[in-house]
């Protein structure tokens, strides 16, 4: 997709320039040919320079004077005719230039040219983001804090203008155009080696699938992070090679299942996303009958989670269409929300889940459920981040925010990929394992420790990588030692080691690290700093390994 700004300028200014040249040429030629009279009364002719000089300020109306001598009547007559001709031509040219400056097509081409130049000169690894909406806006802010480079494309110029007003640093190149046009994607740098990933998070599965196919066709090496709203679409995306598929409804279903069957595993996952390692009031889900209002994408996903957990449930279909009934579940269809809730026996239900795509309906369902059952446990789906304050005011026990789920999952895929690997293996553990881990973390590090990722490589662990290359043995126990006294342990817990794509949860202290290992570590700021020094500084690493200072150079000859 080439920029045509130069061609537009030439085409629009061609006629005005020709008119100005022609009027100037006629005026100058006339002034040269018509004889004048000097101050001595002798006949003279203006040279071309004097004629050009006079016509220049005559045509542009910036002044007027007869130069170099007073004009004869023949010259004055010619000037009288030419002044109208040249001024009209000159103002026609100026008017065309002003119109050209305001021309939307040229403006778009100039923006495109600047965008293409910014992408072309971007040598750092960058992420291509499709669309600028509430989800990608929050995601971009989080990634920008890590100084990650991004390129954004969106079909709406208003969205791109809103992005530009944010004034991000480093600069985020952005352009509005057809995001399904291969030339547009090439302009955005999709074929560049430095384009490491594409993020596609539209609510429309068809858009996401189409964009994914385009990306896979244009750059097979790049990672794709794509939103999917149905199991069927997720399966298709998997078949075409999408690396990370985000289905918020499956995430909610999985979390609901964990909360019902292994609450401590649920607590660990929530801690990763900012929750304290402590159950707040009414966070433990009750046992009993659950009522789900809405049998859409979320309702179907919740159905799978509740069935897996062995929980009795009933559906209230928000639509006026019969979907069938059997002994284990009933779907009721009444004209009013309250009538539907009463018909579903809301007074005796343990929990109500408002799962429609309409936030107003969800709030109404929660309010009416509390009216008839004040002790009922309330769970709601929130579709838009902008409604957050309203949902908080409703005092809902558990709130699932779709946008927030997508933002957090995507952010961790990019910034902390080990986190998603760890979460994926939580479901394979049981409640006793989860309680053991929670107690261990809280007992050693408190309710709100930090989490970091480290790769044993020259970039993240310079000294350790060199020592391992020499054949040294380094264990996790050595890395957990304090720099000021190797006999003391830092507040560190190695949560997982990923080696050759194989995760090992809670590795033992005597685990020997290798080059290329990736470590997921629970820590505090001080212990993280100690770990970074030990991994990157030869002297600190030697002390942690041997318990004594490393002596080099001439000093070693004086040490017995």
C-alpha positions in Angstrom: 0.0 0.0 0.0 2.0 3.0 -1.3 1.4 6.6 -0.3 0.1 8.8 -3.2 0.5 12.2 -1.4 3.0 13.5 -4.0 0.8 12.5 -6.9 -2.2 14.2 -5.3 -0.3 17.5 -4.8 1.0 17.5 -8.4 -2.4 16.6 -9.9 -4.3 19.3 -7.8 -1.7 22.1 -8.4 -1.0 21.3 -12.0 -3.6 23.7 -13.5 -3.0 26.6 -11.0 0.7 26.5 -11.5 0.2 26.5 -15.3 -2.1 29.5 -15.1 0.3 31.4 -12.9 3.3 30.6 -15.2 1.2 31.6 -18.2 0.0 34.9 -16.8 3.4 35.8 -15.5 5.0 35.0 -18.9 2.5 37.1 -20.8 2.9 40.0 -18.4 6.7 39.9 -18.3 6.9 39.6 -22.1 4.7 42.6 -22.6 6.7 44.7 -20.1 9.9 43.8 -21.9 8.6 44.6 -25.4 6.7 47.8 -24.7 9.2 50.8 -24.8 9.6 53.0 -21.8 11.2 56.4 -21.2 14.0 57.2 -18.7 14.4 60.3 -16.7 16.5 61.9 -19.5 13.7 61.3 -22.1 15.5 58.4 -23.8 13.7 55.3 -25.0 14.6 52.2 -23.0 13.3 48.6 -22.6 13.0 46.7 -19.3 15.2 43.7 -19.0 13.7 40.4 -18.0 14.8 40.6 -14.4 13.3 44.1 -13.9 10.1 43.0 -15.6 9.9 39.8 -13.4 10.6 41.9 -10.3 7.8 44.3 -11.1 5.3 41.6 -12.1 6.1 39.6 -8.9 4.9 42.3 -6.5 2.2 43.5 -8.9 0.6 40.0 -9.1 0.9 39.3 -5.4 -0.5 42.7 -4.5 2.2 43.2 -1.9 2.9 46.7 -3.1 3.0 48.8 -6.3 5.6 51.2 -7.7 6.8 52.1 -11.2 10.3 50.8 -11.5 13.0 51.7 -12.4 11.4 54.8 -14.1 7.9 56.2 -14.3 5.9 54.3 -16.9 4.6 55.6 -20.2 0.9 55.5 -21.0 1.5 52.4 -23.1 3.1 50.6 -20.2 0.4 51.8 -17.8 -2.3 50.5 -20.1 -0.6 47.1 -20.3 -0.1 47.0 -16.5 -3.8 47.9 -16.0 -4.8 44.9 -18.1 -2.2 42.5 -16.6 -2.9 43.4 -13.0 -6.4 41.8 -13.2 -5.1 38.8 -15.1 -2.2 38.0 -12.8 -4.1 38.8 -9.5 -6.9 36.5 -10.6 -4.4 33.7 -11.5 -2.4 34.3 -8.3 -5.5 34.1 -6.0 -6.8 31.1 -7.9 -3.5 29.4 -7.1 -3.6 30.4 -3.4 -7.2 29.2 -3.1 -6.3 25.9 -4.6 -3.4 25.5 -2.2 -5.6 26.3 0.8 -8.2 23.8 -0.4 -5.5 21.2 -0.9 -4.3 21.7 2.6 -7.8 21.0 3.9 -8.3 18.0 1.5 -9.2 14.9 3.4 -7.7 12.5 0.8 -4.3 14.3 0.9 -4.5 14.4 4.7 -5.1 10.7 4.8 -2.2 10.0 2.5 0.2 12.2 4.5 -0.9 10.3 7.7 -0.4 7.0 5.9 3.1 8.1 4.7 4.1 9.1 8.3 2.7 5.8 9.6 4.6 3.8 7.1 7.8 5.6 7.9 7.3 5.1 11.6 6.7 1.3 11.2 9.6 1.0 8.7 12.1 2.5 11.1 10.9 0.5 14.1 13.7 -2.1 14.6 12.6 -3.3 18.1 10.3 -6.2 18.4 6.7 -5.0 18.3 3.1 -6.2 18.7 0.4 -5.6 16.1 -2.9 -4.8 17.8 -6.2 -5.0 15.8 -8.8 -2.4 16.9 -8.7 0.3 19.5 -11.5 -0.1 22.0 -12.0 -0.3 25.8 -10.2 -3.7 26.0 -7.2 -2.8 23.9 -7.0 0.7 25.4 -6.4 -0.8 28.9 -4.1 -3.4 27.5 -2.0 -0.8 25.7 -1.6 1.3 28.8 -0.3 -1.8 30.8 2.1 -2.9 28.0 3.3 0.7 27.5 4.4 0.8 31.1 6.8 -2.0 30.2 8.1 0.1 27.3 6.8 -2.5 24.8 6.5 -1.3 21.2 3.1 -1.6 19.5 1.4 -0.8 16.2 -2.4 -0.2 16.2 -4.8 -0.4 13.2 -8.5 0.3 13.4 -11.2 1.0 10.8 -12.4 4.1 12.7 -10.5 7.3 12.4 -12.1 8.5 15.6 -10.6 5.6 17.5 -7.2 6.4 16.1 -7.6 10.1 17.0 -8.5 9.0 20.6 -5.3 6.9 20.7 -3.2 9.8 19.5 -4.6 12.0 22.2 -3.2 9.7 24.9 0.4 10.8 23.9 2.1 7.4 24.7 5.8 7.2 25.0 7.4 5.5 23.2 5.3 6.5 20.2 2.6 4.0 19.1 2.2 4.2 15.3 -1.5 4.0 14.5 -3.6 4.2 11.3 -7.2 3.8 10.3 -8.1 1.6 7.3 -9.5 -1.7 6.2 -7.9 -4.2 8.8 -8.7 -7.1 6.5 -6.8 -5.6 3.5 -3.5 -7.5 3.1 -1.8 -4.3 1.8 -3.0 -2.5 5.0 -1.5 -5.2 7.1 1.8 -5.1 5.2 1.9 -1.3 5.7 1.5 -2.0 9.4 4.6 -4.2 9.3 3.1 -7.7 9.6 5.8 -9.1 7.3 8.7 -7.6 9.3 10.8 -10.0 11.4 10.4 -7.7 14.3 6.6 -8.2 14.3 6.5 -10.8 17.1 2.8 -11.1 17.8 -0.7 -9.9 16.8 -3.5 -9.3 19.2 -7.1 -9.7 17.9 -9.8 -9.2 20.5 -13.0 -8.2 18.7 -16.3 -9.4 20.2 -17.3 -10.7 16.8 -15.9 -14.3 16.2 -16.1 -13.9 12.5 -13.9 -10.8 12.6 -11.4 -12.6 14.8 -11.3 -15.7 12.6 -10.9 -13.7 9.4 -8.1 -11.5 10.9 -6.4 -14.7 12.2 -6.4 -16.3 8.8 -5.0 -13.2 7.2 -2.2 -13.0 9.8 -1.3 -16.7 9.4 -1.1 -16.2 5.7 1.1 -13.2 5.8 3.4 -14.2 8.7 3.5 -17.7 9.9 6.2 -17.0 12.5 4.3 -14.5 14.6 2.3 -15.5 17.6 -1.4 -14.9 17.6 -3.5 -14.0 20.6 -7.2 -14.2 19.6 -10.5 -13.9 21.4 -13.1 -16.6 20.9 -16.6 -16.7 22.3 -17.6 -20.3 21.5 -16.0 -23.8 21.8 -16.6 -24.4 18.1 -14.7 -21.3 17.1 -12.0 -22.1 19.5 -11.5 -25.5 17.9 -11.3 -23.9 14.4 -8.7 -21.3 15.6 -6.7 -24.1 17.1 -6.7 -26.0 13.8 -5.3 -23.0 11.9 -2.5 -22.7 14.4 -3.5 -19.8 16.7 -1.1 -19.9 19.6 -3.3 -18.4 22.4 -7.1 -18.6 22.3 -9.0 -16.6 24.9 -12.6 -17.5 25.6 -13.8 -15.4 28.6 -16.8 -17.7 29.1 -14.6 -20.8 29.4 -12.4 -18.9 31.9 -15.4 -18.0 34.0 -16.7 -21.6 33.8 -13.3 -22.9 34.9 -13.1 -20.4 37.8 -16.6 -21.3 38.9 -15.7 -25.0 38.9 -12.5 -24.3 40.9 -14.3 -22.1 43.4 -16.9 -24.9 44.0 -14.5 -27.9 44.2 -11.1 -26.4 45.2 -11.5 -22.9 46.6 -7.8 -22.6 47.5 -6.8 -23.3 43.8 -9.3 -20.5 42.9 -7.6 -18.3 45.4 -4.2 -18.9 44.0 -5.4 -18.0 40.5 -7.1 -14.9 41.7 -3.9 -13.9 43.6 -2.0 -13.9 40.4 -4.4 -11.3 39.1 -4.1 -9.1 42.1 -6.3 -10.7 44.8 -4.9 -11.2 48.4 -4.1 -14.7 49.4 -7.1 -14.5 51.8 -10.8 -15.2 51.4 -12.8 -12.1 51.7 -16.3 -12.1 53.2 -18.7 -14.3 51.3 -16.2 -15.4 48.7 -16.6 -19.1 49.3 -19.4 -20.3 47.1 -22.4 -22.0 48.8 -23.6 -25.5 48.1 -27.2 -26.0 47.0 -29.3 -25.1 44.0 -28.1 -22.5 41.5 -30.3 -20.4 39.2 -28.7 -19.1 36.0 -30.6 -16.2 34.3 -29.6 -16.4 30.6 -28.9 -19.3 28.4 -26.5 -17.7 26.0 -22.7 -18.2 25.5 -22.0 -17.7 29.2 -24.9 -19.7 30.4 -23.8 -22.7 28.3 -20.2 -22.4 29.6 -21.5 -22.2 33.2 -23.6 -25.3 32.6 -20.5 -27.3 31.8 -18.7 -26.0 35.0 -21.7 -26.7 37.2 -22.2 -30.2 35.8 -18.5 -31.0 36.3 -18.8 -29.8 39.9 -21.9 -31.8 40.5 -24.1 -28.8 41.4 -27.8 -28.7 40.9 -28.9 -25.8 38.7 -31.9 -24.3 36.8 -31.9 -22.0 33.8 -34.1 -19.1 33.1 -33.9 -18.3 29.4 -33.8 -14.6 28.8 -35.3 -15.2 25.4 -38.9 -16.2 24.7 -38.0 -19.5 23.0 -38.4 -23.0 24.4 -35.1 -25.0 24.5 -36.5 -28.1 26.2 -36.7 -29.5 29.6 -35.6 -32.7 31.4 -35.4 -34.0 34.9 -32.1 -32.3 35.8 -32.7 -28.8 34.5 -35.7 -26.5 33.7 -35.8 -23.4 31.6 -38.7 -21.1 32.3 -40.1 -18.4 29.9 -42.3 -15.7 31.5 -42.9 -12.2 30.4 -41.5 -10.4 33.4 -38.1 -11.0 35.1 -39.7 -11.2 38.5 -42.2 -13.8 37.4 -39.5 -15.9 35.9 -37.5 -15.8 39.1 -40.4 -16.7 41.3 -41.3 -19.6 38.9 -37.7 -20.8 39.2 -38.1 -20.9 43.0 -35.8 -18.1 43.7 -36.8 -18.1 47.4 -35.1 -21.4 48.0 -32.1 -21.1 45.7 -28.5 -20.9 47.1 -27.2 -18.6 44.4 -28.3 -16.6 41.4 -26.1 -16.0 38.4 -27.1 -13.1 36.1 -25.5 -14.1 32.8 -27.1 -12.0 30.0 -25.3 -9.7 27.6 -27.3 -6.7 29.0 -25.9 -5.1 32.2 -29.2 -3.5 33.0 -31.0 -6.8 33.0 -28.3 -8.4 35.1 -28.6 -5.7 37.7 -32.4 -6.1 37.7 -32.1 -9.8 38.2 -29.7 -9.4 41.1 -32.0 -6.8 42.8 -35.2 -8.8 42.3 -33.4 -12.0 43.6 -32.4 -10.2 46.8 -35.9 -8.9 47.2 -37.3 -12.4 47.4 -34.2 -14.1 49.0 -32.1 -11.6 51.0 -29.5 -14.3 51.9 -29.0 -15.5 48.3 -25.4 -15.5 46.9 -25.2 -13.2 43.9 -23.0 -13.6 40.9 -23.2 -11.3 37.9 -21.7 -10.9 34.4 -20.5 -7.4 33.7 -20.1 -6.7 30.0 -18.6 -3.2 30.0 -15.8 -1.8 32.2 -17.6 1.6 32.2 -20.3 0.1 34.5 -17.9 -0.9 37.2 -19.1 1.7 39.8 -22.7 0.7 39.3 -22.0 -2.9 39.9 -19.9 -2.1 43.0 -22.8 -0.1 44.4 -25.1 -3.1 43.8 -23.1 -5.1 46.4 -22.8 -8.2 44.3 -20.9 -11.1 45.9 -19.0 -12.1 42.8 -18.7 -10.1 39.6 -17.3 -11.5 36.3 -16.0 -8.7 34.1 -15.5 -10.0 30.6 -13.2 -7.1 29.5 -11.1 -7.4 32.6 -10.6 -11.2 32.0 -9.5 -10.6 28.4 -7.1 -7.8 29.4 -5.5 -9.8 32.2 -5.1 -13.0 30.1 -3.7 -11.1 27.2 -1.3 -9.1 29.3 0.1 -12.2 30.9 0.5 -13.9 27.6 2.8 -11.1 26.6 4.4 -9.9 29.8 4.4 -13.1 31.9 3.9 -16.1 29.8 4.8 -18.6 32.6 1.8 -17.4 34.6 -0.7 -18.8 32.0 1.2 -22.1 31.9 1.0 -22.4 35.7 -2.7 -21.5 35.7 -3.3 -24.1 33.0 -1.9 -26.8 35.4 -3.8 -25.7 38.5 -6.8 -27.6 37.3 -4.8 -30.8 37.5 -4.2 -30.3 41.3 -6.6 -31.0 44.1 -7.8 -28.9 47.0 -5.4 -30.3 49.5 -2.5 -29.3 47.3 -3.9 -25.8 46.9 -4.4 -25.4 50.7 -0.8 -26.6 51.2 0.5 -24.0 48.8 -1.6 -21.2 50.1 -0.5 -21.9 53.7 3.2 -22.2 52.6 3.1 -18.9 50.7 1.2 -17.0 53.5 3.4 -18.5 56.2 6.6 -17.6 54.5 5.8 -14.4 52.6 2.5 -13.0 53.7 -0.8 -12.5 51.8 0.4 -10.3 49.0 3.9 -11.3 47.7 5.2 -10.4 44.2 5.6 -12.7 41.3 8.4 -12.6 38.7 9.7 -14.6 35.8 13.4 -15.2 35.0 15.0 -17.1 32.2 18.5 -18.6 32.7 20.0 -16.8 29.7 22.8 -14.2 29.2 20.1 -11.5 29.2 18.4 -12.3 32.5 21.1 -14.4 34.3 24.5 -13.4 32.8 26.8 -14.9 35.5 24.7 -18.0 36.0 24.6 -18.7 32.2 28.4 -18.4 32.0 29.0 -20.7 35.0 26.6 -23.3 33.7 28.4 -23.2 30.3 31.7 -24.0 32.2 30.0 -27.0 33.9 29.1 -25.6 37.3 26.3 -27.0 39.3 23.7 -24.4 40.5 20.7 -25.4 42.6 17.6 -23.5 43.5 18.7 -23.6 47.1 21.8 -21.6 46.2 19.8 -19.0 44.4 17.6 -18.5 47.5 20.5 -17.5 49.7 21.1 -14.0 51.0 24.0 -12.0 49.7 25.0 -10.7 53.1 25.0 -14.2 54.7 24.7 -17.3 52.6 23.6 -19.3 55.6 20.3 -17.3 55.7 17.5 -17.8 53.2 15.7 -15.1 51.2 11.9 -14.9 51.1 11.7 -16.8 47.9 9.6 -19.6 46.6 10.2 -21.2 43.2 6.6 -21.8 42.0 7.5 -23.5 38.7 10.3 -24.3 36.4 9.7 -24.6 32.7 12.2 -26.8 30.9 11.9 -27.6 27.2 8.1 -26.7 27.5 7.7 -29.2 30.4 6.5 -27.5 33.6 7.6 -28.7 37.1 5.5 -27.2 39.9 7.1 -26.5 43.2 10.6 -27.9 42.3 12.7 -29.2 45.2 15.6 -27.1 46.7 18.2 -29.4 45.2 16.8 -28.9 41.7 19.7 -28.2 39.3 19.0 -25.4 36.9 20.1 -25.5 33.2 20.6 -22.9 30.6 17.3 -22.1 29.0 15.2 -22.9 32.1 12.4 -20.5 32.9 11.6 -19.8 36.6 8.4 -18.5 38.0 9.3 -17.1 41.4 7.3 -15.7 44.4 9.3 -13.0 46.0 9.4 -9.6 47.7 11.2 -6.5 46.3 14.3 -7.2 48.4 14.6 -10.9 47.7 14.0 -10.2 44.0 16.9 -7.8 44.0 19.2 -10.3 45.7 18.2 -13.0 43.2 19.0 -10.6 40.3 22.4 -9.9 41.7 23.2 -13.5 42.3 22.2 -14.5 38.8 24.0 -11.6 37.1 27.1 -10.9 39.2 30.0 -13.4 39.3 31.1 -12.4 42.8 27.6 -12.7 44.3 27.0 -16.0 42.5 30.3 -17.4 43.8 29.5 -16.4 47.3 26.0 -18.0 47.1 27.6 -21.2 45.7 30.6 -21.5 47.9 30.0 -19.4 51.0 33.1 -17.3 50.5 34.1 -14.3 48.6 35.6 -14.7 45.1 39.2 -13.6 45.0 40.7 -12.6 41.6 43.9 -11.0 40.2 46.9 -10.3 42.4 44.9 -10.6 45.6 44.7 -14.4 45.3 48.4 -14.7 45.9 48.1 -13.1 49.3 45.2 -15.3 50.4 46.2 -18.5 52.1 
